[in-house]
């Protein structure tokens, strides 16, 4: 009898422990879900409010009669026109063409910018020779490169990629330089004491420590590349390849101003989405480094 009771207790104890642990996990998960919901709400409602204010201001400007409605179309005309446009395959083909150019050009610019940035940061001679030049290239308006690009490449995608790289790579390189410059010397000495040197030191210590500044440079580089791409599609003759910039030109020439404003909204939305991706990457990095705080 006592053996049976003992066996019953022994068999039931793991189940009881498992139930208690599951209950504790549920208690921990509930606040996490609640915090996640609050963070999502705090990050969403300001954007929704900003959109509402922007649309209201747009409608007010239209109602003032500053420009005829045939030129400055109100939101009530632009959004239905945009809805009709996004239901066509041609529109999404234009979007795909633009995004393909943007991603490919930005990827090349990032690769070049990272190599140049770490090389200039590593060698003092290169920094003395090219440090100011990189900053000068970054501050130069990208549209100023298009006459040269058109002459060199006779228009087409190559001219656009040329300007995208020249616009974005210096920002990425400067981000690398800023990150490397602000790596604490104590951290570098600790890495060297642990046996890291040369490329290994950059791979294991300096690179990860400078990543926040590199991420900021990537974000700025994307902004430069996106602006360069839009200017290129508006200016450079690219045949039948099209793109959102080309669609802007076509709608303007056909006096389809409601559609033109709709295309501008799409370009803005893509920019906002890209900013959200970089913001997510930045927040993830902050959480990983223990820098994320509950902001009210």
C-alpha positions as CSV (number, residue, x, y, z in Angstrom):
1,X,0.0,0.0,0.0
2,X,2.7,2.5,1.0
3,X,4.6,1.5,-2.2
4,X,1.6,2.3,-4.3
5,X,1.2,5.7,-2.7
6,X,4.9,6.5,-3.1
7,X,4.7,5.5,-6.7
8,X,1.7,7.7,-7.2
9,X,3.4,10.7,-5.7
10,X,6.6,10.1,-7.8
11,X,4.6,9.8,-11.0
12,X,2.5,12.9,-10.2
13,X,5.3,15.2,-9.2
14,X,6.7,15.8,-12.7
15,X,3.3,16.7,-14.0
16,X,2.7,19.1,-11.2
17,X,6.1,20.8,-11.7
18,X,5.4,21.0,-15.4
19,X,2.1,22.7,-14.7
20,X,3.7,25.2,-12.3
21,X,6.4,26.1,-14.9
22,X,3.8,26.5,-17.6
23,X,1.9,28.8,-15.4
24,X,5.0,30.9,-14.7
25,X,5.8,31.1,-18.4
26,X,2.3,32.3,-19.1
27,X,2.6,35.0,-16.4
28,X,5.9,36.2,-18.0
29,X,4.6,36.0,-21.5
30,X,1.5,38.1,-20.7
31,X,3.4,41.3,-19.8
32,X,5.6,40.8,-22.8
33,X,2.6,40.7,-25.2
34,X,1.1,43.7,-23.4
35,X,4.4,45.7,-23.7
36,X,4.6,44.7,-27.4
37,X,1.1,45.9,-28.0
38,X,1.8,49.2,-26.2
39,X,5.0,49.8,-28.2
40,X,3.1,49.1,-31.5
41,X,0.4,51.5,-30.5
42,X,2.8,54.2,-29.5
43,X,4.7,53.9,-32.8
44,X,1.5,53.8,-34.9
45,X,-0.8,56.5,-33.7
46,X,1.6,59.4,-34.3
47,X,2.0,58.3,-37.9
48,X,-1.7,57.9,-38.4
49,X,-2.2,61.4,-37.0
50,X,0.5,62.9,-39.2
51,X,-1.2,61.3,-42.3
52,X,-4.5,62.7,-41.3
53,X,-3.1,66.2,-40.7
54,X,-1.3,66.0,-44.1
55,X,-4.5,65.0,-46.0
56,X,-6.5,67.7,-44.2
57,X,-3.9,70.4,-45.0
58,X,-3.9,69.2,-48.6
59,X,-7.7,69.5,-48.8
60,X,-7.6,73.0,-47.2
61,X,-5.1,74.2,-49.8
62,X,-7.3,72.9,-52.6
63,X,-10.4,74.5,-51.1
64,X,-8.6,77.9,-51.0
65,X,-8.6,77.9,-54.8
66,X,-4.9,78.6,-54.9
67,X,-4.7,76.4,-58.0
68,X,-7.5,75.0,-60.2
69,X,-8.7,71.5,-59.2
70,X,-7.7,70.4,-62.7
71,X,-4.1,71.0,-61.7
72,X,-4.0,70.5,-58.0
73,X,-6.4,67.6,-57.5
74,X,-8.0,67.0,-54.1
75,X,-7.5,63.8,-52.1
76,X,-11.0,62.7,-53.1
77,X,-9.9,62.5,-56.7
78,X,-6.3,61.4,-56.2
79,X,-6.9,58.3,-54.0
80,X,-9.6,56.8,-56.4
81,X,-7.3,57.4,-59.3
82,X,-4.4,55.7,-57.4
83,X,-6.7,52.8,-56.5
84,X,-7.5,52.3,-60.2
85,X,-3.8,52.5,-61.1
86,X,-2.5,50.0,-58.6
87,X,-5.0,47.4,-60.0
88,X,-3.1,47.3,-63.3
89,X,-0.2,45.1,-64.1
90,X,1.6,47.9,-65.9
91,X,1.9,49.9,-62.7
92,X,3.4,47.0,-60.7
93,X,5.8,46.4,-63.5
94,X,7.0,50.0,-63.1
95,X,7.3,49.6,-59.4
96,X,9.3,46.4,-59.8
97,X,11.6,48.1,-62.3
98,X,12.3,51.0,-60.0
99,X,12.9,48.7,-56.9
100,X,15.2,46.5,-58.9
101,X,17.3,49.5,-59.8
102,X,17.2,50.8,-56.2
103,X,18.2,47.5,-54.6
104,X,21.0,46.7,-57.1
105,X,22.4,50.2,-57.1
106,X,22.3,50.5,-53.3
107,X,23.9,47.0,-52.8
108,X,26.8,48.0,-55.1
109,X,27.2,51.3,-53.3
110,X,27.2,49.6,-49.9
111,X,29.9,47.2,-51.0
112,X,32.1,50.0,-52.3
113,X,31.4,52.3,-49.4
114,X,32.3,49.6,-46.8
115,X,35.6,48.7,-48.5
116,X,36.6,52.3,-48.9
117,X,35.5,53.3,-45.4
118,X,37.4,50.5,-43.6
119,X,40.5,51.0,-45.9
120,X,40.6,54.7,-45.2
121,X,40.0,54.1,-41.5
122,X,42.8,51.6,-41.3
123,X,45.5,53.5,-43.1
124,X,46.5,57.0,-42.0
125,X,47.9,57.9,-45.5
126,X,44.6,57.0,-47.2
127,X,42.7,59.1,-44.7
128,X,44.9,62.1,-45.2
129,X,44.6,61.7,-49.0
130,X,40.9,60.8,-49.4
131,X,39.1,61.8,-46.2
132,X,38.0,65.2,-47.3
133,X,37.3,64.0,-50.9
134,X,34.8,61.5,-49.5
135,X,33.0,64.2,-47.6
136,X,33.1,66.5,-50.7
137,X,31.5,63.7,-52.8
138,X,28.8,63.2,-50.2
139,X,27.8,66.9,-50.2
140,X,27.8,67.2,-54.0
141,X,24.2,67.1,-55.3
142,X,23.6,63.9,-57.2
143,X,21.8,65.6,-60.0
144,X,25.1,67.4,-60.9
145,X,26.5,64.0,-62.0
146,X,23.8,63.3,-64.6
147,X,25.3,65.3,-67.4
148,X,28.5,63.4,-67.1
149,X,26.7,60.1,-66.7
150,X,24.7,60.7,-69.8
151,X,27.8,61.6,-71.8
152,X,29.7,58.5,-70.5
153,X,27.0,55.9,-70.8
154,X,24.7,57.5,-73.4
155,X,21.8,57.2,-71.0
156,X,20.2,54.0,-69.9
157,X,20.4,52.1,-66.6
158,X,24.2,52.3,-66.5
159,X,24.0,56.1,-66.2
160,X,21.5,55.8,-63.3
161,X,23.6,53.2,-61.5
162,X,26.7,55.4,-61.9
163,X,24.9,58.3,-60.1
164,X,23.4,56.1,-57.4
165,X,26.8,54.7,-56.5
166,X,28.4,58.1,-56.4
167,X,25.6,59.4,-54.3
168,X,25.3,56.6,-51.7
169,X,28.9,55.2,-51.4
170,X,30.4,58.3,-49.7
171,X,27.6,58.3,-47.1
172,X,28.3,54.6,-46.2
173,X,32.1,55.3,-46.1
174,X,31.7,58.3,-43.8
175,X,29.5,56.2,-41.6
176,X,32.3,53.6,-41.3
177,X,34.8,56.3,-40.5
178,X,32.6,57.8,-37.8
179,X,32.0,54.5,-36.3
180,X,35.7,53.5,-36.2
181,X,36.7,56.8,-34.8
182,X,34.4,56.5,-31.8
183,X,35.3,52.9,-30.9
184,X,36.6,53.2,-27.3
185,X,40.4,52.7,-27.2
186,X,40.0,50.5,-24.1
187,X,37.9,48.1,-26.1
188,X,40.6,47.9,-28.8
189,X,43.3,47.3,-26.2
190,X,41.2,44.5,-24.7
191,X,40.9,42.9,-28.1
192,X,44.6,43.1,-28.7
193,X,45.3,41.6,-25.3
194,X,43.1,38.7,-26.2
195,X,45.1,38.1,-29.4
196,X,43.1,40.0,-32.0
197,X,45.2,41.9,-34.5
198,X,45.0,43.2,-38.1
199,X,41.9,42.0,-40.0
200,X,40.8,39.9,-37.0
201,X,40.7,43.0,-34.8
202,X,38.4,44.7,-37.2
203,X,36.2,41.7,-37.7
204,X,35.8,40.8,-34.0
205,X,36.1,44.2,-32.2
206,X,36.2,47.4,-34.3
207,X,33.5,46.3,-36.8
208,X,30.8,45.2,-34.3
209,X,31.6,48.2,-32.1
210,X,31.2,50.7,-35.0
211,X,28.0,49.1,-36.4
212,X,25.6,51.7,-35.0
213,X,27.4,54.5,-36.9
214,X,27.6,52.2,-40.0
215,X,23.9,51.6,-39.8
216,X,23.3,55.4,-39.7
217,X,25.5,55.7,-42.8
218,X,23.5,53.0,-44.5
219,X,20.3,54.8,-43.8
220,X,21.7,58.0,-45.2
221,X,23.2,56.2,-48.2
222,X,19.7,54.7,-49.0
223,X,18.2,58.2,-48.9
224,X,20.9,59.5,-51.3
225,X,20.5,56.5,-53.6
226,X,16.6,56.8,-53.7
227,X,16.8,60.5,-54.5
228,X,19.4,59.8,-57.2
229,X,17.3,57.1,-58.7
230,X,14.1,59.2,-58.9
231,X,16.1,62.1,-60.5
232,X,17.7,59.6,-62.9
233,X,14.3,58.2,-64.0
234,X,13.1,61.7,-64.6
235,X,16.1,63.0,-66.5
236,X,17.9,60.1,-68.2
237,X,16.5,58.6,-71.4
238,X,16.0,54.9,-70.6
239,X,13.9,53.7,-73.5
240,X,11.0,51.4,-72.7
241,X,12.4,50.3,-69.3
242,X,10.2,52.7,-67.5
243,X,10.0,53.1,-63.7
244,X,8.1,55.3,-61.3
245,X,10.1,58.4,-62.4
246,X,9.2,57.8,-66.0
247,X,5.5,57.3,-65.0
248,X,5.7,60.7,-63.3
249,X,6.9,62.3,-66.5
250,X,4.3,60.5,-68.6
251,X,1.4,61.5,-66.4
252,X,2.6,65.1,-66.4
253,X,2.9,65.3,-70.1
254,X,-0.6,63.8,-70.5
255,X,-2.0,66.3,-67.9
256,X,-3.2,63.4,-65.7
257,X,-2.4,65.3,-62.6
258,X,-4.5,63.1,-60.2
259,X,-2.4,60.1,-61.4
260,X,0.8,62.1,-61.1
261,X,0.0,62.9,-57.5
262,X,-0.8,59.3,-56.9
263,X,2.6,58.2,-58.2
264,X,4.2,60.7,-55.9
265,X,2.3,59.2,-52.9
266,X,3.6,55.8,-53.9
267,X,7.2,57.1,-54.0
268,X,6.6,58.6,-50.5
269,X,5.2,55.4,-49.2
270,X,8.2,53.4,-50.4
271,X,10.5,55.9,-48.6
272,X,8.5,55.5,-45.4
273,X,8.7,51.7,-45.6
274,X,12.5,51.9,-46.1
275,X,12.7,54.2,-43.1
276,X,10.7,51.7,-41.1
277,X,13.1,48.9,-42.0
278,X,16.1,50.9,-40.9
279,X,14.2,51.9,-37.7
280,X,13.5,48.3,-37.0
281,X,17.2,47.4,-37.5
282,X,18.2,50.2,-35.2
283,X,15.7,49.2,-32.5
284,X,16.8,45.6,-32.7
285,X,20.4,46.7,-32.3
286,X,19.6,48.9,-29.3
287,X,17.7,46.0,-27.6
288,X,20.6,43.6,-28.2
289,X,23.0,46.1,-26.7
290,X,20.7,46.8,-23.7
291,X,20.1,50.4,-24.7
292,X,16.3,50.1,-25.3
293,X,14.3,51.9,-22.6
294,X,10.6,52.3,-22.1
295,X,10.0,55.8,-23.5
296,X,6.9,57.6,-22.5
